[in-house]
Amino acid sequence: MTIKLYCFGESGNSYKAALALQLSGLEWEPVFVDFFNGEGRSPEYLQNVNELGEAPAMIDGDLKLSQSGVIQQYVSDKTGKFAGQTQEEKYEVLRWILWDNHKLSSQAGMTRFLMNFLPEDKRPAEVIGFMQGRLKAAYKTLDHHLEGRDWIVGDGITNADLSCCGYLYYPEPFGFDRADWPNIDRWLSNISDQPGWKHPYDLMPGSPADRA
């Protein structure tokens, strides 16, 4: 049975789950969530897909899951991929996923939204500047960790990589330039060199161009 991932292209959190499915070799298909027109808040979505009103959400037969990290773990449990090789590595993968959710993706997602998806006259400059400062600290942490490493944990790609890269391929400005962070830049190339990798706007339906 084909796994269905409810997602949309602008969502970095959806991309984390979609990329895990894509690189795992599992049979899956994206289902577009019209997030910007309120589909995630509709009674049908809340009842049938995800009571939290968010994307991504995954349906595999009778099983429904939401939250990108949970879906990534499901992919790992199903395939044996991306979870780390040893018990120590598994905890380290989880540590970086939780760090990403708190320090990197949550702030990158908000900043990118404020800078690109709000009308220009409603963009809060002081908030954006504050968030970009916090993001710079997160980039510094990640870049330093990746010095001399190909991957965040261990010798191969894990959910730590798939989580932390979630927003870093997007072209819209939010205070991240790969050229400023050589170790992150090299690491992102390692991920995009994986067989089957696709850019978020190629992997999932929906992009700003569709709403232009």
Steps between C-alpha positions, in 0.01 A plus 500: 500500500629845408578732789328836471676810627283808543733788431567815299813623332557812707513300823849415622355267760312314227825481306671317787241223487478496120876477462520211747235314301663587169847382598372189680371330186152454647200540270337831582312789346452863601151634562478877468378694803370842399642652816489864396128476431429341837464132415689398813231666714207345315276255688575232240874528543482515879278194514647285225868594475651683797316632803790741562420681175858481373706353220664262453270214582541143381249224440619144446200269492320549832794681660501879522804692618594866518810702591799465272724334758239234572459427129877481458516249785225296337700489178803386699304231682358376172826500304786494750639820345594842639484416872870453577697179532561474874291582805723799566449625144122458530495725803728747322265507200209575734703772672556681171138461390384663823764773464388566144133520595576754774797700372506476121189394308244670723681831470591463133140414415361799688756744360451378146123533539522853641738614226333339200140398560362807674413823319803726503332762719425239767850359538628573853855624445604481866376144538671396177828653613479326837422165339784533251739556791383179665528316170856620452589339834340173385686506169824554691430198722421276204791621286745445785366148563535411131866599479684185390172305478295390202190437711360626829512155661714204400616401156180537299184699458257484792182669612719763665609612154151469353360712781763773514502555122124553485500873428850550364434424132224757458578796275298764686709732719488451876856573606683192375767500230682173442813687397532638852516153654744274312446189712122526471537562127709186455258296713197620302677387183557159659127470557399622155744251346297211642322290233141612471547839669270777381462866584191566717312670217566199277422240765170642626211684335460870569737794468480879518488507119170313511350779709651789307 
